[in-house]
Amino acid sequence: MAKSMREVADELGVSKDLVKYHRKKLGEDDYAFVRGQYLILESGVAKIKSYLTKEKGNYSTQFEHRMLSKISDIDLSLLKLSQELYALEKKLEKLDQLEEGLSRIEQGITDIFDIAIETGI
């Protein structure tokens, strides 16, 4: 699907001017000029993206791989923490239920003592 230069810029997180600059490097089969507007085809978007990657002096695919791996590790840790939090919430619910039960028992014992005192037992 063809995209406007603005759409490509938004997708790649760069300015429209930078896309315009790189559009000039594309072959005629990577873009079209329709109704006074340049439309970048998917092959052109891929080429522009590769131009951007090459321009970043410190860019490294190894760096990207390490960062993506760390992000995956963080996502996994967050998932585990979420599961542990859920388990703790369930335990807290059970503790609340036990506390309610103990309160009822305590009230029952208090009622029994009150009755025993009133009746002189």
SERO-4910 file (N, C-alpha, C, O; in steps of 0.05 Angstrom, whole numbers):
BEGIN
 pado doro    nc1    nc2    nc3   cac1   cac2   cac3    cc1    cc2    cc3    oc1    oc2    oc3
  Met    A     17    -23      0      0      0      0     18     25      0     37     26     15
  Ala    A     12     44    -17     27     68    -19     20     87      4     -3     88     13
  Lys    A     40    102     14     36    121     36     46    148     28     65    151     12
  Ser    A     34    168     39     44    195     34     70    199     49     77    183     67
  Met    A     85    220     42    110    224     56    105    230     86    121    223    102
  Arg    A     83    244     92     76    249    120     71    223    135     80    220    158
  Glu    A     57    204    123     51    178    136     77    163    140     81    151    161
  Val    A     95    164    121    121    150    124    137    163    146    149    150    163
  Ala    A    137    190    147    151    205    168    141    197    195    156    192    214
  Asp    A    114    196    198    102    189    224    109    161    231    115    155    254
  Glu    A    108    143    212    114    114    217    143    111    226    149     95    244
  Leu    A    161    125    214    190    122    220    200    141    242    222    139    251
  Gly    A    182    159    250    190    177    272    210    198    263    228    206    279
  Val    A    208    207    238    227    227    228    211    250    215    186    248    214
  Ser    A    224    270    206    210    293    194    202    286    165    214    269    152
  Lys    A    183    301    155    174    298    128    197    306    109    201    294     88
  Asp    A    212    326    117    235    336    101    256    314     97    267    311     76
  Leu    A    260    298    118    280    277    116    270    255     97    285    243     82
  Val    A    244    249     98    232    230     80    234    240     51    241    226     33
  Lys    A    229    266     48    231    279     21    260    276     11    264    270    -13
  Tyr    A    279    281     28    307    279     21    314    251     11    326    247    -10
  His    A    305    231     26    310    203     19    294    193     -5    302    176    -20
  Arg    A    270    205     -9    253    198    -32    268    203    -58    264    189    -77
  Lys    A    285    223    -57    300    230    -82    320    209    -89    329    207   -112
  Lys    A    328    192    -69    347    170    -74    334    145    -85    347    127    -94
  Leu    A    307    144    -82    292    120    -90    291    117   -120    292    136   -135
  Gly    A    288     92   -128    283     86   -156    254     92   -163    237     94   -145
  Glu    A    248     95   -189    221    101   -198    201     80   -191    177     85   -190
  Asp    A    210     56   -185    191     35   -178    186     34   -148    171     16   -138
  Asp    A    197     53   -133    193     54   -104    174     76    -95    166     78    -72
  Tyr    A    165     92   -114    146    113   -108    129    120   -133    136    111   -155
  Ala    A    108    134   -128     91    143   -150     84    172   -146     83    182   -123
  Phe    A     78    186   -167     69    214   -166     40    214   -175     35    212   -199
  Val    A     22    217   -157     -7    215   -163    -21    241   -154    -19    249   -131
  Arg    A    -35    254   -173    -50    278   -167    -33    299   -152    -43    311   -133
  Gly    A     -9    302   -160      9    323   -149     21    315   -122     32    332   -108
  Gln    A     20    290   -115     30    281    -89     48    256    -93     41    238   -108
  Tyr    A     71    256    -79     88    233    -80     77    212    -60     70    218    -37
  Leu    A     75    187    -70     66    165    -53     89    145    -52     99    136    -73
  Ile    A     97    137    -29    119    119    -26    108     90    -23     90     85     -7
  Leu    A    117     72    -40    109     44    -39    124     30    -17    144     40     -7
  Glu    A    115      6    -10    127     -8     13    157    -13      8    173    -11     27
  Ser    A    165    -18    -16    193    -22    -22    209      3    -16    231      2     -6
  Gly    A    197     26    -22    210     52    -17    211     57     13    232     68     22
  Val    A    191     50     27    191     54     57    214     37     68    229     47     86
  Ala    A    216     13     60    238     -5     70    265      7     63    283      7     80
  Lys    A    268     18     39    294     30     32    300     55     49    322     59     59
  Ile    A    280     72     52    284     96     69    291     88     97    309    100    110
  Lys    A    278     67    108    284     57    135    313     48    136    327     53    155
  Ser    A    322     34    115    350     24    115    369     48    113    391     47    125
  Tyr    A    362     69     98    379     93     97    382    105    125    403    114    133
  Leu    A    360    106    139    360    118    166    378    102    185    392    113    201
  Thr    A    376     76    182    392     59    200    422     63    194    438     63    213
  Lys    A    429     65    169    457     68    162    468     95    171    492     98    177
  Glu    A    451    115    172    459    142    179    467    145    208    483    162    215
  Lys    A    455    129    225    460    131    253    488    120    258    493     96    256
  Gly    A    507    137    264    535    130    267    540    108    287    556     90    283
  Asn    A    527    109    310    531     90    331    512     66    330    512     50    348
  Tyr    A    496     65    309    476     44    308    490     17    304    509     15    288
  Ser    A    479     -2    317    490    -29    314    467    -49    317    450    -46    335
  Thr    A    466    -68    299    445    -88    302    448   -104    327    429   -114    339
  Gln    A    473   -107    336    478   -121    362    466   -105    385    454   -117    403
  Phe    A    470    -79    384    458    -62    404    428    -64    405    416    -68    426
  Glu    A    416    -63    381    387    -66    379    378    -93    390    359    -95    405
  His    A    393   -114    384    386   -141    393    388   -142    424    371   -154    437
  Arg    A    409   -130    435    413   -130    464    390   -115    477    379   -123    498
  Met    A    382    -92    466    361    -76    478    334    -91    476    319    -91    495
  Leu    A    329   -103    453    304   -118    451    304   -142    470    283   -149    481
  Ser    A    327   -154    474    329   -177    493    323   -167    521    309   -180    536
  Lys    A    335   -144    528    330   -132    555    301   -125    559    289   -129    580
  Ile    A    289   -114    538    260   -107    540    244   -132    544    225   -132    560
  Ser    A    251   -153    530    236   -179    534    240   -189    562    221   -199    574
  Asp    A    264   -187    573    269   -195    600    252   -179    620    241   -190    639
  Ile    A    251   -153    615    235   -135    632    205   -143    630    191   -144    651
  Asp    A    196   -147    606    168   -156    602    162   -182    617    141   -184    630
  Leu    A    181   -201    616    177   -226    630    177   -222    660    160   -233    674
  Ser    A    195   -205    670    196   -199    698    170   -186    707    159   -192    728
  Leu    A    160   -167    691    134   -154    698    111   -174    699     94   -172    716
  Leu    A    111   -193    680     91   -213    679     92   -230    705     72   -236    717
  Lys    A    116   -238    712    120   -255    736    111   -239    761     97   -250    778
  Leu    A    119   -213    763    110   -197    785     80   -194    786     68   -194    808
  Ser    A     68   -191    763     39   -189    761     26   -214    772      6   -213    786
  Gln    A     37   -237    765     26   -263    774     30   -265    804     12   -275    818
  Glu    A     53   -257    815     58   -258    843     39   -239    858     28   -246    880
  Leu    A     34   -216    847     16   -197    859    -12   -208    860    -26   -204    880
  Tyr    A    -20   -221    839    -47   -233    838    -49   -255    860    -70   -256    874
  Ala    A    -28   -271    863    -29   -292    883    -30   -279    911    -44   -289    929
  Leu    A    -15   -258    915    -16   -244    941    -44   -232    947    -53   -233    969
  Glu    A    -56   -221    926    -83   -210    929   -103   -232    938   -120   -228    955
  Lys    A   -100   -256    926   -117   -278    933   -112   -286    962   -131   -292    977
  Lys    A    -87   -287    971    -81   -293    999    -92   -272   1018   -102   -279   1039
  Leu    A    -91   -247   1010   -102   -226   1027   -132   -229   1029   -144   -224   1050
  Glu    A   -145   -237   1007   -174   -241   1008   -180   -264   1028   -199   -261   1044
  Lys    A   -164   -285   1028   -169   -307   1047   -164   -298   1075   -178   -306   1093
  Leu    A   -143   -282   1079   -138   -271   1106   -161   -254   1116   -168   -255   1139
  Asp    A   -172   -238   1098   -195   -221   1105   -219   -239   1113   -233   -233   1132
  Gln    A   -223   -260   1098   -245   -279   1105   -239   -292   1132   -258   -295   1148
  Leu    A   -215   -300   1138   -208   -311   1164   -212   -291   1186   -222   -298   1207
  Glu    A   -204   -266   1181   -208   -246   1201   -237   -241   1207   -245   -238   1230
  Glu    A   -254   -241   1186   -283   -239   1190   -293   -262   1207   -309   -258   1225
  Gly    A   -284   -286   1201   -292   -310   1216   -284   -309   1245   -299   -315   1263
  Leu    A   -259   -300   1249   -250   -297   1277   -266   -276   1292   -271   -279   1316
  Ser    A   -272   -254   1278   -289   -233   1291   -316   -244   1299   -326   -238   1320
  Arg    A   -328   -261   1282   -354   -273   1288   -351   -292   1312   -368   -292   1330
  Ile    A   -330   -308   1312   -325   -326   1335   -321   -310   1360   -333   -317   1381
  Glu    A   -305   -289   1359   -300   -272   1382   -326   -260   1392   -331   -259   1416
  Gln    A   -343   -251   1374   -368   -240   1382   -386   -261   1395   -400   -256   1414
  Gly    A   -385   -285   1383   -401   -307   1395   -392   -314   1423   -408   -318   1441
  Ile    A   -365   -315   1427   -355   -320   1454   -363   -298   1473   -370   -304   1496
  Thr    A   -361   -273   1464   -369   -251   1481   -398   -253   1488   -406   -248   1511
  Asp    A   -415   -260   1468   -444   -264   1474   -449   -286   1494   -466   -283   1512
  Ile    A   -434   -308   1492   -437   -331   1510   -429   -322   1539   -443   -328   1558
  Phe    A   -407   -307   1541   -398   -297   1568   -419   -278   1579   -426   -279   1603
  Asp    A   -430   -261   1562   -450   -242   1571   -475   -257   1582   -486   -250   1603
  Ile    A   -483   -278   1567   -506   -294   1575   -499   -308   1602   -516   -310   1620
  Ala    A   -475   -319   1603   -467   -334   1627   -467   -315   1651   -476   -322   1673
  Ile    A   -457   -291   1648   -456   -272   1670   -485   -264   1678   -491   -262   1702
  Glu    A   -502   -259   1658   -530   -251   1664   -545   -273   1678   -561   -268   1696
  Thr    A   -540   -298   1671   -554   -320   1683   -540   -331   1708   -552   -348   1722
  Gly    A   -516   -322   1713   -502   -330   1737   -489   -357   1734   -484   -370   1754
  Ile    A   -483   -366   1711   -470   -392   1707   -440   -389   1711   -426   -409   1708
***
